Amino acid sequence: MEAASPASLAADRAARTAYGRLLALLASRSRDIAAAEDALARALVAALHHWPVSGVPANPEAWLFTAARRNLGAARARADTATAGEAVLIQLAEERAEAPDPAFDDERLKLLFVCTHPAIAVSTQAPLMLQTVLGLDAARIAAAFLVTPAAMGQALVRAKARIRTLRIPFNVPEPEARPARLAAIRAAIYAAYGAGWEALTAADVRLAGLAGEALFLARLLAAEVPDDPESAGLLALILFCEARGPARRGPDGAFVPLSRQDPRLWSAPAIAEAEARLRAAAAHRAPGRFQLEAAIQSLHNHHRMTGQPLAAPLLALYDQLLAVAPSVGASIARAAALAQAGHPAPALAALDALATRCTSHQPWWAARARALNAAGRPDEARAAATRAAGLSTDPAVRAFLLSDALFAA
């Protein structure tokens, strides 16, 4: 296979690292997300055509931004009628007068709020953010939301058309209008982080760097709304997960569960920042989903580092989480904590209550396998572990689920 040229590599790198930022800059000016996407896509194609001949520019992102903005202006000029020509020329002149350096104010937070405008269907808000701001394609988003790619694509097209037609403003709302839209923003950022966390080998270039992008957006959100404890909790949660990243795989690529990770491989600065963010959030005395999930991760870390038995406070945190934000995932995690604490019977009862909703859910089968093993039912435990492995797409996780290590973790 022929190696990629430096120009191709530079264009690919710019697309991966700056796509969301460039798209937000373009869309904030045109208020037309679909047109901005088309303009940026054509700029990337032009880069692949010109850079091998003229050389990679000193600032690839600025080159792409300038080219995309010209594409956007040309498309507008073609679409407008002759009577609107003067207004179009004035707007294009104003844009040309701007510095073409995309290092000025980041517009992604504004785009996040646009995607959560009340005029956009709630079911489409998170997918729209994942595509426009974080770069996931419609097929990947459709898989995450359990719909067909065609249905997801149509929903996203309709949402972008609505933003254009209603000329929804690209701005950060006043404080009193933020809470209802912040929850959707946080959920989308965390969903993007989860998708990036799965791409450990970066084999899918669409997901490469996504975890870092989500972490950046979590920081951006926490800085923009410093008095919002849930945004601080989201940042703390992501930092806890990021801190343990280096220990999640062994030297041979084998999956290493949290209970067997070497804390010396964790990032001490990331953990320290996460703890500080969590303490600052707790000072507001308004616990929410992300603060509680971050507190659970903090407790897991503390147990792993000290060996101190923390089953009771861990179960208490899961109870609070289920009261504030009930979910299948939290219910399964609580059941796993029960089994780990030496209570397999209530753990299995809790898992059985979820059975009709989880027959194709890998974490449910994995938790069930461990609970069955703790209950002294090894044959059933092995069958459940095999089912869990069959539902995993990660070879390393699959190997772990099929090994005795699952029951020793």
URGILIN-V833459 format. One record per backbone hydrogen bond with DSSP energy under -1.0 kcal/mol. CO is the residue of the C=O (numbers start at 1). NH is the residue of the N-H. Records with the same first field share a line. If there is no record, write none. Layout:
# URGILIN-V833459
CO=NH / NH
This chain:
# URGILIN-V833459
5=9
6=10
7=11
8=12
9=13
10=14
11=15
12=16
13=17
14=18
15=19
18=22
19=23
20=24
21=25
22=26
23=27
24=28
26=30
27=31
32=36
33=37
34=38
35=39
36=40
37=41
38=42
39=43
40=44
41=45
42=46
43=47
44=48
45=49
46=50
47=51
50=53 / 54
51=55
59=63
60=64
61=65
62=66
63=67
64=68
65=69
66=70
67=71
68=72
69=73
70=74
71=75
72=76
73=77
74=78
75=79
76=80
81=84
82=85
84=88
85=89
86=90
87=91
88=92
89=93
90=94
91=95
92=96
93=97
107=111
108=112
109=113
110=114
111=115
114=117
117=120
121=124 / 125
124=128
125=129
126=130
127=131
128=132
129=133 / 134
130=136
137=141
138=142
139=143
140=144
141=145
142=147
148=152
149=153
150=154
151=155
152=156
153=157
154=158
155=159
156=160
157=161
158=162
159=163
160=164
161=165
162=166
163=168
169=171
174=177
175=178
178=181 / 182
179=183
181=185
182=186
183=187
184=188
185=189
186=190
187=191
188=192
189=193
190=194
191=195
192=196
193=197
194=198
198=200
204=207
207=210
209=213
210=214
211=215
212=216
213=217
214=218
215=219
216=220
217=221
218=222
219=223
220=224
221=225
225=228
228=232
229=233
230=234
231=235
232=236
233=237
234=238
235=239
236=240
237=241
238=242
239=243
240=244
242=245
243=267
244=247
245=248
248=256
250=253
254=250
257=260
258=261
262=265
263=266
267=271
268=272
269=273
270=274
271=275
272=276
273=277
274=278
275=279
276=280
277=281
278=282
279=283
281=284
282=285
288=292
289=293
290=294
291=295
292=296
293=297
294=298
295=299
296=300
297=301
298=302
299=303
300=304
301=305
302=306
303=307
310=314
311=315
312=316
313=317
314=318
315=319
316=320
317=321
318=322
319=323
320=324
321=325
327=331
328=332
329=333
330=334
331=335
332=336
333=337
334=338
335=339
336=340
337=341
338=343
339=342
343=347
344=348
345=349
346=350
347=351
348=352
349=353
351=354
352=355
354=357
355=358
358=361
361=365
362=366
363=367
364=368
365=369
366=370
367=371
368=372
369=373
370=374
371=375
372=377
373=376
377=381
378=382
379=383
380=384
381=385
382=386
383=387
384=388
385=389
386=390
389=392
394=398
395=399
396=400
397=401
398=402
400=403
403=406
405=409
